[in-house]
């Protein structure tokens, strides 16, 4: 069942300047089946840029702000490159020999491999080098989420005060895609390339997952964009599950998004791999 929500257009007005077509919103109540498992709640937001249509499940929840977890690594990487803390995506940081629970983290990493493997220690080290003043300045400059870095310079996006909504995630991704952020075009291209997850003959999928645990609730994200049919589709999926995460929680972030995209006749491809770590 599909319903139109004109009121939602007011809430997402910030996206309109990036596209010349008229906006419309379609709510897909049937997408509830993709989410409502394991006592899980969530919402889905997909923007079809060519025809200006927002496809959503739970429009009100798409406006709520949640901790970004490792989806912040997209913005974080831009700041690291722009400040020169990281000169390029191949810049290697030495592992400190501390054994962590994720085996892939226990080695030296470049920005590119740290992004792909969602290596928390790498980005925490970057954050400390960037410092609070510069970090906050970029957050305010781009209007990222609630611009709150309380909770520690190396934890604010994992367990601290930073929050962002799905609609804000889409606005940020659209600005990145169209090179409308206050970063150099070179640095935006570097980060965009790092986001590539799947390249097929008829589409390219870009994305970043995120997973944080706050007050015994798991918050999971999958954000990104899909280039297909000479068009681009921006997406942000957010799910939450209380208590110990179910075995399917990690993969579900991607599966839910994939199901919604396939429901729109897109992404006719095998299952996509998902990061499987907290903070990823």
C-alpha positions, 0 to 999 in steps of 0.5 A, spaced: 500 500 500 502 506 498 500 513 501 503 520 499 505 525 505 505 532 502 507 534 509 514 530 509 516 535 503 516 541 508 521 537 513 526 535 507 526 542 504 533 542 505 534 537 499 530 541 494 536 546 492 540 540 489 535 537 484 531 541 479 525 536 479 519 537 483 519 533 489 514 527 491 513 522 497 511 515 497 510 511 503 511 503 503 507 500 508 509 493 506 517 495 507 515 493 515 516 486 513 523 487 512 524 490 519 519 487 524 523 481 526 527 480 532 523 485 536 526 490 531 524 497 529 527 501 524 525 506 518 528 506 510 529 512 506 530 512 498 531 518 494 530 517 486 534 523 484 531 523 476 524 523 478 524 527 485 521 521 489 522 520 496 520 512 497 520 511 505 518 507 510 516 510 517 517 518 515 516 521 522 522 516 524 526 518 518 526 525 521 529 523 528 536 523 530 540 517 532 548 516 533 551 515 527 556 510 529 561 509 523 557 512 518 561 518 521 567 515 517 565 518 511 565 525 514 571 524 518 575 521 512 573 528 509 576 532 515 582 528 516 584 529 508 582 536 508 586 538 515 592 534 512 592 529 518 591 524 513 595 526 506 591 521 502 587 514 502 594 510 502 597 513 508 599 507 513 598 508 520 602 503 524 598 498 529 599 499 536 600 491 537 594 491 542 589 485 540 582 487 539 576 483 538 576 484 531 582 480 527 582 485 521 583 491 526 590 487 528 594 490 523 597 496 520 592 500 516 591 505 510 585 510 510 582 506 505 583 499 508 581 502 515 574 505 512 573 498 509 574 494 515 571 500 519 577 500 524 575 504 530 582 505 533 585 508 526 579 513 526 580 515 534 587 516 532 585 521 527 580 524 531 585 526 537 590 529 531 584 533 528 582 536 535 576 538 538 576 545 535 577 543 528 572 537 528 567 542 531 568 547 526 567 542 520 561 540 523 558 547 524 561 549 517 557 543 513 551 543 518 552 535 520 547 533 524 546 536 531 554 538 531 555 535 538 562 532 540 560 531 547 563 524 550 570 525 548 574 527 542 575 519 540 568 517 542 563 522 540 560 519 534 560 512 537 557 513 544 557 521 545 553 526 543 553 526 536 546 525 532 543 525 525 537 523 522 536 519 515 534 525 512 540 529 514 544 523 512 541 524 505 542 531 504 550 530 506 550 524 501 547 528 496 552 534 497 558 529 497 555 526 490 554 533 487 561 536 490 557 541 494 561 540 500 566 545 503 572 540 501 576 540 495 574 536 489 580 531 490 578 529 497 571 528 496 573 524 490 577 520 494 572 519 499 567 517 494 571 512 491 572 509 498 565 508 499 564 503 493 562 496 495 559 493 489 561 494 481 557 491 476 556 492 469 549 495 470 550 499 477 555 501 482 553 501 489 556 506 494 555 505 502 557 505 509 554 501 515 554 503 522 553 500 529 553 502 536 551 500 542 548 506 547 544 504 553 543 497 551 540 498 545 543 497 538 543 502 533 544 500 526 545 504 519 546 503 512 547 509 508 550 510 501 547 511 494 546 507 487 548 509 480 543 505 476 539 506 469 543 513 468 540 515 475 542 516 482 538 513 488 540 515 495 539 511 501 539 511 509 536 505 513 536 505 520 534 500 525 534 499 533 534 493 537 534 492 545 538 488 549 543 483 546 543 483 538 540 478 534 545 474 530 542 477 524 542 484 526 549 486 522 547 483 516 540 486 516 542 493 515 544 491 508 539 486 507 533 491 509 536 496 504 537 491 498 530 488 499 527 496 499 531 497 492 529 491 489 522 492 491 523 499 486 526 494 481 533 496 482 540 492 484 538 485 481 544 482 484 547 477 489 547 479 497 552 484 499 557 483 504 556 487 511 561 489 516 560 485 522 563 489 528 560 494 533 562 501 531 562 499 524 
